Amino acid sequence: MSESNKRRIHDKTGGPATLISEGCNVAGVISGDGDFLVSGEVEGEGDLSGSLTIAPNGFWKGSISASVVIVAGTVEGDIVADGRVEISDTARITGTVTGEAIAVAEGAIVQGNMKTTGKTDPVGFVEKRKSSKPKSEETEETEEAAESH
């Protein structure tokens, strides 16, 4: 499978992102244009006109409003996207997720509601990118899923 078929929304964002790196803690309101990548921790509101990516080690507590939202880490709060929302297999979300279209990978945990504002229904997909979960954890989940069927 080509690399272009492995990624979804993330490949469609462009330009350098504003980075909140691992080990960095930010509190307050974050607003701005352009793309944002969170590998650290944010506590507060986000009002962004570009894309927001929460990396696997990233954590956000508070509401998020952005054009496109990609979650691979943890979000405790509501997410509102003007466009699409992508929820990867490592994502953990507590809150309402709203977007034009929502893609949810197998293995993601969403405790809350999902609302689509577009004409399409929520979409499920199998994550094609390499998971950040340890191999033993992936094997255990696969075996548990097989046993439950």
For each residue, the residues with C-beta under 8 A, 3 or more apart:
1: 5 6 128
2: 5 6
3: 6 7
4: 7 11
5: 1 2 128
6: 1 2 3 128 129
7: 3 4 10 11 128 129
8: 11 86 103 125
9: 12 13 51 68 70 84 86 103
10: 7 13 53 70 86
11: 4 7 8
12: 9 68
13: 9 10 17 35 50 51 53 68
14: 35
15: 34 35
16: 35
17: 13 34 35 36 37 51 53
18: 32 34 35 36 37
19: 36 37 39
20: 24 26 36 37 38 39 40 41 42 58
21: 24 39 40
22: 39 40 55 57
23: 40
24: 20 21 39 40 41
25: 40 41 42 43
26: 20 30 40 41 42 43 44
27: 42 43 44
28: 44
29: 44 45 46 47
30: 26 36 42 44 45 46 47 48
31: 46 47 48
32: 18 36 48 49 50
33: 48 49 50
34: 15 17 18 49 50
35: 13 14 15 16 17 18 50 51 52 53
36: 17 18 19 20 30 32 46 48 50 51 52 53 66
37: 17 18 19 20 53 55
38: 20 42 52 53 54 55 58 59 60 73
39: 19 20 21 22 24 55 57 58 73
40: 20 21 22 23 24 25 26 57 58 59
41: 20 24 25 26 58 59 60 61
42: 20 25 26 27 30 38 46 58 59 60 61 62
43: 25 26 27 60 61 62
44: 26 27 28 29 30 61 62
45: 29 30 62 63 64 65
46: 29 30 31 36 42 52 60 62 63 64 65 66
47: 29 30 31 65
48: 30 31 32 33 36 51 52 64 65 66 67
49: 32 33 34 66 67
50: 13 32 33 34 35 36 66 67 68
51: 9 13 17 35 36 48 66 67 68 69 70
52: 35 36 38 46 48 64 66 68 69 70
53: 10 13 17 35 36 37 38 58 69 70 71 72
54: 38 58 59 60 69 70 71 72 73 74 75 91
55: 22 37 38 39 58 72 73
56: 72 73 88 90 132
57: 22 39 40 73
58: 20 38 39 40 41 42 53 54 55 72 73 74
59: 38 40 41 42 54 73 74 75 76
60: 38 41 42 43 46 54 64 73 74 75 76 77
61: 41 42 43 44 75 76 77
62: 42 43 44 45 46 76 77
63: 45 46 77 78 79 80 95
64: 45 46 48 52 60 69 75 77 78 79 80
65: 45 46 47 48 80 81
66: 36 46 48 49 50 51 52 69 80 81 82
67: 48 49 50 51 81 82 83
68: 9 12 13 50 51 52 81 82 83 84 85 86
69: 51 52 53 54 64 66 79 81 84 85 86 99
70: 9 10 51 52 53 54 85 86 88
71: 53 54 75 79 85 86 87 88 91 93
72: 53 54 55 56 58 88 90 91 132
73: 38 39 54 55 56 57 58 59 60 90 91 92
74: 54 58 59 60 91 92 93
75: 54 59 60 61 64 71 79 91 92 93 94 95
76: 59 60 61 62 94 95
77: 60 61 62 63 64 94 95
78: 63 64 95 96 97 98 112
79: 63 64 69 71 75 85 93 95 96 97 98 99
80: 63 64 65 66 98 99
81: 65 66 67 68 69 84 85 98 99 100
82: 66 67 68 99 100
83: 67 68 99 100 101
84: 9 68 69 81 99 100 101 102 103
85: 68 69 70 71 79 81 97 98 99 101 102 103
86: 8 9 10 68 69 70 71 103
87: 71 91 93 97 102 103 104 105 108 110
88: 56 70 71 72 91 105 108 127 129
89: 105 106 107 108 127 131 133
90: 56 72 73 107 108 131 132 133
91: 54 71 72 73 74 75 87 88 105 108 109 110
92: 73 74 75 108 109
93: 71 74 75 79 87 97 108 109 110 111 112
94: 75 76 77 111 112
95: 63 75 76 77 78 79 111 112
96: 78 79 112 113 114 115
97: 78 79 85 87 93 102 110 112 113 114 115
98: 78 79 80 81 85 114 115 116 117
99: 69 79 80 81 82 83 84 85 102 115 116 117 118
100: 81 82 83 84 116 117 118 120
101: 83 84 85 116 118 120 122 123
102: 84 85 87 97 99 114 116 122 123
103: 8 9 84 85 86 87 122 123 124 125
104: 87 108 110 114 122 123 124 125
105: 87 88 89 91 108 124 125 126 127
106: 89 124 125 126 127
107: 89 90 127 131 141
108: 87 88 89 90 91 92 93 104 105
109: 91 92 93
110: 87 91 93 97 104 114
111: 93 94 95
112: 78 93 94 95 96 97
113: 96 97
114: 96 97 98 102 104 110 122
115: 96 97 98 99
116: 98 99 100 101 102 120 121 122
117: 98 99 100
118: 99 100 101
119:
120: 100 101 116 123
121: 116
122: 101 102 103 104 114 116
123: 101 102 103 104 120
124: 103 104 105 106
125: 8 103 104 105 106
126: 105 106
127: 88 89 105 106 107 131
128: 1 5 6 7
129: 6 7 88
130:
131: 89 90 107 127 138
132: 56 72 90
133: 89 90 137 138 141
134: 137 138
135: 138 139
136: 139 140
137: 133 134 140 141
138: 131 133 134 135 141 142
139: 135 136 142 143
140: 136 137 143 144
141: 107 133 137 138 144 145
142: 138 139 145 146
143: 139 140 146 147
144: 140 141 147 148
145: 141 142 148 149
146: 142 143 149
147: 143 144
148: 144 145
149: 145 146
